[in-house]
Amino acid sequence: MKNRFMLRVSTTDLHFFFKLIVIINLWAQGTEPVVSQQSSNNTEITIPLGERLVAGDADQSWISSPNGNFSFGFYAIDGGKTTVSYKFGMWYTHVPVQTIVWGLVENNASFAAGTKLALTSTGNLELRNSDASQGLNWSSNTASLGVSGAAFNDSGNFILLNSTGSHLWQSWNHPSDTLLPGQVLSQGKNLTAAESPHLSSAGVSRYTLAFMTDGNLVLRFNRTTDYWSTDSSGGSSVSFDEFGTFQLLNSSGSAASYRSRDYGVGPLRRLVLTSNGNLETLSWDDVAKEWMSKWQALPNACEIYGWCGKHGLCAYSETGPVCSCLPGYQAINSNSPREGCRLMIALNCTAGVKMVTLENTFILDYRSDFLINSANSESCAKKCLDDTGAGGTLQCVASTLMNDGTAFCKEKRNQFFSAYRSSIIPSQTFVKLCNDQEVTLGLLSIGCTRSGSRYSRGVLVALGCVSTLAVLLLLLLARPCLSRWMKSNAFEHSRRRPRSPSPDYVPGAPVRLTYRELQKATRNFSEKLGDGGFGTVYKGVLADGTVVAVKQLENVVDQGEREFRTEVSVIGSTHHVNLVHLHGYCTERVHRLLVYEYLSKGSLDHYLVQGGEPNTTSSSSSSSRSATSQPPIPLDWKTRFTIALGTARGIMYLHEECRECIVHCDIKPENILLDETFCPKVSDFGLAKLLGLRNRERHITTIRGTRGYLAPEWSASLPLTAKADVYSYGMVLLELVVGRRTLDDMAGEAELIRFPKWVFRDMIDGSLVKRTKEQARKLGQSVDLDQFERTIFTAFWCIQDEPTARPSMGKVVQMLEGIIPVDFPLEPLNIRKL
């Protein structure tokens, strides 16, 4: 390496000793701990015009920054082969795992020994192949800018300067796939991932992180399909700092901010767009000697477009994402499932085509080829079936119906698409295949494969046949006994069978009861359990001895009997372990009553405040506590978390797993009931307006929420969606975590506003965890701190100001369960301004 390239000295001895120091440092890197890289001391080496680096030259192939943090130049690849190739870039010097942080994007080919990088006398940085006939490989295009030299600093930036020290070109302004601490990404610039080995044969471009002209930051597949964004506008720059914060900045501050889970002063960090298409913050673990992911834009790999290659189907198993193929498709490479799939029989078949339905499956079509509003299963499948690509366009190959309340049908005509399957996805996908194409949908189990099956298909069929024959034989032998028993019990069965709202009564459905029967059951409505927004609740005992809670509804006299029974049928068909069961109903003249299961522990509001007095105005459907109840014993953290998770699962079922999306609109502790084991059950669902598939974002005006739990869009008179329930749940979650009510009965509006700010402040300074540990210690209890942190982070994500920034309830469940990591939350704007 030329001496002036190092320190601008001409003495041979100094040059020798400096090289000796560098060699000793490199030799010692295997035992030397990797130091943290925080704010740069701005030390740099200067390089005059006329210097050069040569690939394969032991003395001139690379240079180091002053403190040896980074190296710049040529590095060898294809180690162990006869002919060694080289690439040009920048890397960490002391990290034992080769970590490239900068390189050429458009000319990222390998070079032979002898390739030169020269800082010419005209101020141009030029890369030329060893074969002079091949001409110029790459240039900085700075020959006419007045470059007087170059500098390389310990922050990992290579800079071309003029005589006054101004920066005319710098590597930080031309990033590859990495942002280093202190580096800024300007509008119009991109990060470009290294080539994915799984997509190399698909003929698509590499993943990019694009900074759009409108100020939004997006992850993009093949330069056309956006699959993640900050959902912001007006951004002017992107920064990544030494503490692990990745921010989109605008004129007023931070438009979007994301923090590493190990936020704070610490190890080496970098922000990387990986070849798999995920944007991640990586921290160096000096004990494990590897880079650890501390933040991901998409914790769920199946949401990354192309994760399983062309036409691949992604699902999760216990060990992570698993790639397989859609029905009618087969793997391109059976030894590498992520390379994607191909159609087994082309769709230009003479036998005609059909649509095959996949439940809980979503075609990742972030850029829809065609969108239909107000669709159903039949119309969505038929639209794709009939679309043969007339007019020179590609024909539809698959479509997805969004059963999340939007009723959108999305068609795919693109020759590259990805699919994602999960039990929490509320959608159906229809795949176009030839009529003579045989498919077996039973083998497409979510997150499972056939490889672990112990028995062959033939053995299972044989066992099934033998079992069926055995059951039939037993029924024939027992027929005389069954006949006598049925006759003897016919009258009793007929007498005890509850009244049915219709001739086609289904066991388990709500039964129609008379007003006189409910008067008798409640002793003329004498034992009042509580008052709520929809009416008064009374305790009762039915004729068969079943203890129930009877809700006498108010302000529904204008509703027709048919409409009321229709809504009751929807509520009654909704069954989940975390939802209160509807036993029956009454619609008689002006009377409208609902009969629910009775839960002896009452509602959650009685247990929130540690050691506090019980609330005497419970609105729960089946609360058993009264004004004379004694204060309940404090709940330990394990029970509180169980209640939080169960409640989330119940709301998720209403939003995502019912035939029609049910928005509760009044999630609060009084509407969360507890059974003998403290299993939570959400009550009063379906009593607000039912949001049908065709009108998910309809403005609801007839419902009444509860102050302290209302999402900001209520006061702004904006359309309400399921995200309003997410906000309310987040406030309940805060109460469960801290053991304090959002708003005391005697407190004003200011107290409500201060509550989440107080919790957020205590979360930041650590006093919340400290206080929780101390309370648990006094009560002889224990707290899972990881679980506690995950829960409080989730709560603040739920109460973000913008509905789009809040997670769905399906994702909330995954966050609480630890299936996906939970990032440090943004401070909601409505409490940030206080």
N, C-alpha and C positions, 0 to 999 in steps of 0.2 A: 504494500500500500504506500502511495506516495506520501512523503512527510508533510507537505504543505496541506494536504487534505485533512491533517489532524489538528495542528496547532499553529500553523503559519510560522514555523521555525525552520531554519535551514541546517542546523547542526546535526550531524549524523549520530552523535552520541545520544542526544536527547531523543532523537527518533527511535534509536534502539531501546533505550530504557522505557519509553512510553509503550512500545509494542510488547515489551516484556511484562509490563504491569497488566496490560489487557489480557495477555495469554494466561497469566497467573489467575486473574479474576475469572476468566472463563473456565479454567480447570477446577476452580473451587466452587463453581455454581452448584454442583451436585450435593454439597453438604451445607452450603450457605442458605439460610432462610430467605425467602423472597420478601423484601421490605414492602411496606405499604406505599402506594403512590398517591400522595395527596397533592396539594397545590404545588405547582412547579416553582422552583426558585429562579426560573427564566435563564438559567445558565445555558450557553450554547457554544458550539464550535463554529468557526467561520471558514468558508471554503472559497478560494479565489477562482477566477475564470481560468479555464484551460485544464482543470483537473478531470480525472476520469476514474471509473471503476471497471474492472474486467472480470467477467464470469470465469471461475475456475482458477484465478490467480490467487495464490495463498496470501499475497501481500496487498492486493488491490481489489478484492472482491466485495468488501463491505467496510463501513465505518460505524463507530459507536457514538452515542450522545455523551456529553461530558462526564456524567456520573454513571454511564453504562446502562441506563434504563432501557434504551432502545438501540437497535442496529438497523442500518439502512444499506441496501445494496442487493447482491445476488445471493440466493440460498439454493442449496442442492436439493433436488427431488429424485425420485426413482432410485433411492439408495440400494446398493447391493447389485445393481445391474452393471453390465460391462461398460455401457456408455452412460455417463452421468449427465442429466439435464439440469437446467437452472431456471429459476424464476426471479423476477425483480420485485422487491417490496420492502416492507418494514416489519420488524418483529420485536417481541420482548427478548432482551438479551439473557436475563437470569432465570426465566421460567423454564424448567426442565422439559416441559411439553412444548414443542414448537407451536408458537401462537403468532400468526400473521395478523397484523392490525391495519395494514395498508398495502395496496397493490394496484396494478393497472386493471381496469374494468373491461375496456374494449379490446385491448391487446394482451390478454392474459395468457398467452401461449408460453410454452417452455422454450428455452433457448439453449444452444450448444455452448460449450466452453469457448471463450474468446469474444463473446458478445460484449459490447462496450456501452457504458453510460457515461456521457461526457458533458461537462458544463463548458460549452464552447466560448470562444472569445467574443462572440456576438451576444452572449447572455442567454443562449437557448440550451435547455436540458434535452439531450437527444439520446435515444436508444437505438443502436445499430447492431445488426446481426454480424456474426463473425464472417459470414460470406458477404463481402462488400457489394456483390451484384444484386443482393436482395433489397438494397436501399434502406430507407429510414423506417424503423418499426414504430416509433412513437416520439413525440416532441411536446414540450411544454408551450410552444408557440409564443415565446417571449423575446425573440431576437430583436424586436424593434422597441422594446419598452425601457431600455436603459439599465438593464441588470448589471450590477457591478460585482456581485458575489452571491454566495449562498450561506445559509446557517442551518444547523440541526440542533434542536433543543431537547431537554429531558422530559418534555411533555409529549414527545412523539410527533413533532411537526417539522417538516423539511421546508425551508423558506428560501425564495429568491428575492434579493434586496437590491435597491438602488443605492446611490452614494449617500443619501440622507437616512438610510435605514428603513425606508418605507417598504412594505410587503407588496411585491408585484405578482407573486404566485406562491401558493403554499399547498402542501399536500392535504391539509385539513379542509381546504375548499374543494377538493376533488376526492371525497371519501370512496372507499370500496364497500365493505360490508360492516364497518366498525366505527363507532364514535368513542373517543377516549375522553376521560374527565377533562372538562374545560373546553372541549370542542363544540362548535356551534354548526348546525346545519341550516343553511339559508334557504329561503323560498325558491323553488325551482330545482333544488338539488335532490339527489336520490341516494339511498343506500342500495347496493346491488349484491345479492347473495352469491356465494360460490355455487357452481353448477351442482345440481342435485343428481347423484348417481341413479336415482330411481326415475328421473324424468328425462334423462339424456337421450333416450330413444323416442320420446314422444313428440319431438319437434317443436317444443315450446321454449319461450324465453325464461330467463332466471327470475326468481322472486325479487321484487323491489319494494322498498319503503319510499313512497313518493310524497314529496311536499308540494301540494297542489297550489295553483295560483290563487284559489279562494281562501287559502290559509288552513286548509284541512290536511291532516296527515293520514295516509292510507297505506295498507299493505296490499300489494297487487300481484296477481298471478298472470304471467304471460303478457304483461303490460296492458291488459284489458279488463281483468276481473278483479274488483276490489272485494276483499273478504274481511277486512278489519279497518276501523278508522277511529279517530279521536272524536268524531261527530262535532267538530268545532269549525268555526269560520273566523277569518280575520287574523289568523296566526301569522307572525312575521319571522319567527326563527324557532329552532329547536335546540335545546341545550341538554347536556348531560354533565352532572357535577360529581365531585369526588366522594360525596356522601351517598351516592346511589339514586339520585333523583333525576328522572327523565321528564322534561317539561316542554310543552308547546306554549310559547310566549306570544302575547299580543301587546297592543299599546297600553292596556290597563294592567298588565301583569301576566298571570298564568291562566291560559285558556284550558289547559288540561295538564295534569301532573300525575306521575306514577313513581312510587317509591319501591326500592328494593326491600325485601323482608329483613335484611341485615343493615338497614339504613343507619348511617352514622360514620364516624371516623373508623376506618378499618383497612381492609386489604386492597390489593389491586382490583380494579373494576373496569369493565368495558361493556358497552351496549352493542349487541351483534344481531344482524339479520342472518339467521342460520340458513344453511342450504336446504333445510326442511321447510322453510317458509315462516318460521316463528321469529318474532322480535323478542330478545331476551337480554336481561341484565345478568352478567356473569361475574362472580367474585372468586378470586383465587384462594383455595384452601391449602395452606402450607403444610398441613398435617397429612391430608389425603393426597396431596400433590396432583390436584386436578381442579378444573374450573367448575364451580357449582352455580346452577341457575337459581337466581334470587327474585326474578320477576319475569313473567311471560305475558305477552299481549294476548295469547290464546292458550290458557292452561289446558284446554281440551284439544288435543292434537287432531281429533276427528273434524274439527271445525276449520282446519287449514285446507284451503282448496288444493286438491291434488295430492294430499297426504298418501292416499292409497293408489296413486297413479290414475291413468286414464280409465274411466268407467269403473273405478274401484269402489268397494263398499267398506266403510270403516265402522267398527263397533268396539265397545270396550269389554275387556275381560278383567279378571282379578289382577292380571299382570300388566295391563295397559292396553293401548289400541291394537286391534287385530284387523288385518286386511283380508277381504275375501271378494267374491264377485257377485253381481246381481244375477237373478235367474236368467238363463239363456246366454250368459257370458262365461268365459273361461279364462284362467290366468295366462298372461303372456309368458311368464316364466314361473313355473311351479316352485322353484327354489327361491324366488324373490317376489313374494306377494305384493310388495309395494310398487312394482313396476306396472301394475294395472291389469286390465282385462280387455278381451276382445269378444265381439259378438260371434256366437257359434254358427248361426245361420243368417246370412244377409237378409235385409228387410225387403228386397225386391223379389220375394218368394211368390210363386204362382198360387199357393194354397191360401193366400190372404194373410192378414195380420190380426192380432188380438192384443188386449191389454191385461197384464198380470199385476195384481194388487199386492203391495207390501205395506203392512201396517207399521206405524212408528218409524217411518223412514222418510228422510228428507233429501232431495237433490240439492246440493249446494250450488244454487244458481243465483249468486249475488248479482249477476247481471242477467236478468231474465230476458229470454228471447221473445216471450209473449206472456202477457198477464191478463187474467180474466177476473173480474169482480163478481161477487155474489154467486159463486159456484158451489156445486155439491159434488159428491163422489161420482155420480153418473155423468154429469156434464163435463167434469174435468177430464175423466178418462176418455169420453167420446170426442172431445175437442182434439186431443192428441191423436186418437185413432184415425180421425178423418183428415188430419193434416198430413198430406203426402208431399209437401214441398212444391206446390205449384208456383209458377212464375219464376223459376230459377232459384228459389230459396231452398235451404235444407229442410227435410221433413222432420217433424217432431219425433223424438225417440223416447221421451219420457216426460211425465208431468207430475207435479206435486200439489196436493190440496192442503192448504194450511188450515188445520182444525183448531187454531188458537183463537178463533173469534173473528179473524179478518175475512175468511171465506175467499181468500185469493187462490187462484189456480195458476201455477207457473209452469210454462212449457219450456222444454229444452230442445233446441234444434242444433246446438253446438256439437261438434264432433269430440269435444273433451268435456266431461263432467265428472263430478265426484258425488258420492252418496254417503250419508251418515245415518246409522240406525241405533236407536236407544229407546228404552221403555218410557222415557220421560218426554219424547218428542211427540207432540200432538199433531201429527200429519200422516197423510197417506201418499204413497208414491205409486204411479202406474207406469209400467215398463212395456214398451211395444216389442212384441216378438212375433215370429211366424206362427201360424196356426198349428203347424205340424211340429213345433218345437216343444219337447216335453220338459216340464219343470217340476221340481219338488220343493215346495215352499217350506215344508217341515224341517228341512235341513238348514234353513236360514235362521237358526236360533240366535238371539241377541248376545253377542259377546262369547259365543261358544263355537267349538269345532267338533268334527266327528272323530278326530284322531284319538280321543280318550275313551271311546266307547268300548265296552268290554265284550259286547255281543254283536254278532253280525245281524244285518237286517232280517235275514231269513229266520234266524233263531227267535228274534223278537216277534215276528209274525206268527210263528208256530206257537210260542207261549201265549200270545193273545188269543189265538183260536181255541187252544185247550182250555184257557180260563173261561171263555165265553160258553163253551159247551158244558163245563162244570156248573156254571151258574144256572143255565137253562134246565139242567137235570135236577138240581136242587129245587127250583121253582115248581117243576112238575110233581115232585114227590110231596111238596108241602102244600099243594093246591087245595086239598080237602080242608086242611086246618085253617088255611087263610080264608077260605070261603065262609066257614062257620064264624070266624072272628069278625069278619067284615059285616056279616048280617047282624051279629049281636051288638055291634058298635055303631050301626048305621044311624039309629035314632039319636044317640048321644052326640055323634059327630055333627048331625044336622042341627041339633039344638044349640051347640056351642060355637058353631062356625060364625065368625063375625060378619056383620053386614058388609056387603061389597058395594062399591060405587058403580059397578057395572057387572053384567053377566060374566065377562071374562076376567074374573078376579084372579090375581096372581099372588101366591103365598109370599108374605114379606112386604107386600105393597100396603100403603096406608088404607085403613078401613074407614068407612063412613059411619059416624055415630050421630045419634040424635042429641038435640040440645037437652032433653030431659035426662038422657043417660049421663051426660056430663055434669048436669046439676046434681044428680045423685052421687056421682063419683067424687065430686069436690065438696059435698055437703053444702050445696047451694053457694059455692065459691067463697067458702069461709076461711080457708087456710092460705093466706097470701104469701107467695114466695118473693115477689119483687115486681118492680115496675120497669118498663123499658120503653124504647122509642116507638115500638110497634104495638104495645099493649101491656096488660097485666098478666102475671103468671100465678097460677094456683096449683097447690098440690092436690092430687086425687088418687083414688084407687078404683080400677075398673072392676067389672063384675067377676072376672076370672082371677082377681087378686093382684093384678099387675099395678105397681105403683107408677104413676105418671105425673108429668108436669103439663098443665093445660094452659095454653096461652090464648087469652081472649083478645083478638085483634081489634084495633081501633082504626077509624077513618078509612074503612074499606067497604062501606055500605053501598057506594056507587058502583062497585065492581060486580059484574054479572056472575051468576053461579057457574056458568060454563067456563068463564075466564078464570075464576078462582080454582075450580077443579083442575083446569089445565096446569096452572102453576103448581098446585099441590102434587100433581102427578110427577112433575119434574123434580120437586124436592124429595118426594117419596122414593123416586128411583135412584137417588144419590146415596150410595152406601160406601162408607169408609170407616175404618177403626177410629179415625180422629174427627169424625163428624157425628153430631147428635142425631140419633135415629128418630124418624117421624113415625109414630104408631098409627095415628089416624087423624081425622078432621071432622069438622061439622060445618055445613053450610045450610042454614035453615032460616028463611025470611031474612032478617037483618043481622043474624048471628054468623060470625066467622071465627072459628076456633081451630087451633092446632094442638094435637096431643103428642107430646114428646116423651122419650125415655126419661126417667128420673135419675139424677146423679147426686149421690149423697154428700160428696165433698163440696158441692157448691161451685162457685165461680172463682177464677184466678185472682180477682181483685182482693179477696179476703186474705191472700197469702203474700202479696207483693211487699208490703212494708214490714220489715223485720221487727216483730214485737209490737206492731201497731194495732189499733183497734179495727175491727172488721167494718167494712163498708155496709151500710144498712139499706142502700138503694140499688141493689143489684138488679140488672135488667136481664139476667140470664134466663134461659128457657126452663131450666130445672134446678135452680139454686135452692139448696136446702137450709141455708143459714138465715137467721132472723136477727132482729135488733138485739136480742138477748144473748147472742152467741158469744162465747169466750174467745179472746184473741187466739188464733191458731199458733201452733209451734212454728218457728222459722224453718223454711225449707233449705236443705243443703244444696250445694252447687250442682251435684249430680241430678237431683230432682228438678231443679230449675232448668238445666240444659235439656233434660228429657221432655219437659213441658214445651220448651222453645222448639225443639226439633219436631215433636208430634204436631204442634200447631202449624208449623210450616208445611208439613206433609198434608195436613187437611186442607189448607188453603190451596196448595199446589194441585190437589185433586180437583177442587172446584174450578180452577183456572184452566187446567191443561188436560184433564183426563175425563171430564164429563163430555157427553155428546154435545152439549151447548156450554159455552163458557159462562160460569156464574161468578159475577163480581159481587162480593159481600157488601161492601160500602159502609160497614160499621164494625170493623175489627177493633176490639178493645178487650181489656181483661174481663169485663162483665159478660162478654159473649164467648168466653173460653171456659168450659166447664171441666170438672175433674171427677173421675170415678174413684173407687176405693183404693186403687193403686196409683193414683195421681196421673193416670193416663189422660191427656187433654183431649177434649172434643169441642170443635167449633160449633156454635149454635147460631140461630137466626139467619142462616144462609138462605138465599132465595127469597127473602121477604122484601128485599129492595128490588128495583127493576131488574128483570132477567135480560142479560145482553145476548141477543141471538147471534147466530153465525153471520147474518147479513148486516149487522149494524153494531160492530164491536165498540166503536168510538162515539156512540150516540151520547148526546148530552143528557144526563139524568137530572131531573129537577124535582122529582117527587120523593126522594129519599132524604133521610136525615142522619147525618153522621154525628160524631161526638167531638166536641172541642177538645183539642189536645192530641187528636189522632188524625185530623184531616190533612190531606195532602195539599200543597200550595195551589194546585190547579182548581180546588174547590172555590177559593176566594177569588180566583181570576176568571171564574165562569168559563173555564175551558172544558172540552170534552173529557169525560172520565173513562179510564180504561182499568184493566187489572192492576196497573202500576199504582193506582190509588190505594189498593189493598196492601201492596208491598210497603208503601210509606207507613200506613197505619201499623202494620206488623213490625216495622222497624222501631217505632215508638214503644210498642209493647215489649220488644226485645231489650231496649234500653232499660225499661223498668225492671225486667227480670234480672238483668245483669247487676244493676246498682241497688236494687231493693228499695226503690222510692217511686212514688207516683209522678207521672208527667206533670199533672196539675192538681194541686190540692183543691178541695171544695171551696175554701175561703180565699184562694190565691187569685190574683189578677192575671191578665194576659201577659204581663211582663215576666211573671214567674214561669209561665209556659215557655217563653222564648229563651229564658236563661237556662232552663233545664238541659237541653242538648248541648249548649255551649259549655256549661259547667262540666258535663261528662266528657266532652271532647278535650277540654283543657286538662282535666285530670288524667285522661288517657295519654296525652302527650307528655306530661311531666312525670308519669309513672305512679302518681299518688293513688290512682284508681286500683291498680293491682296491689299496691302496698296495703291499702285499706281493706280490700277484699280478703287478702291473706290474713290480716290481723283479726277480722271478724270470724273467719273460719277457724282460726286457732282458738279463739275464746269459746267457740261452740263445740270444739273437739272435732271439727270437720276438716276435709281436705279439698283442695281446688286444683283441677287440671289446668295449669296456666296456659298451655298451648290452646286448649279448647276455649278457655276464657277469652284469650286474645282474639281467636278466630271469631268468636261470637260477637264481641264488641265491634270488631272491624266490619262484620256483616251488617250489624245494626246501622252503622253510619252509611254504608253503601245503600241501604234500603231507604234512607231518608234524604237522598240527594234531591236537589231542587228540580232538576229536569227529569221527567218520567223516563226518558230514554237512557239516563245514566244509572237508573236503578236496575238491579238484576231481576229476572223473572223469578217466580217462586220455585220453579224447578231448579234453577241455579242456586237459589238461597239454600235449598236442601243440600245440594252438593257442597256448598261452601261450609255449612255447619258440620257436615259429616267428614270434612277433610278430604273429599275426593278431588277437589280442585283447590289450589292455594288461594288465599285471600290477601290481596294487596293492601297496603296501608291506605285507608280511605281519604278522599278529598274532604276538606271541611266544607259542609254545605254553605252556600252563599248566604242563606237567610240567617245563619248564626255567625258567619264570618264578619258581617257588617256591624255587629253589636260592639 
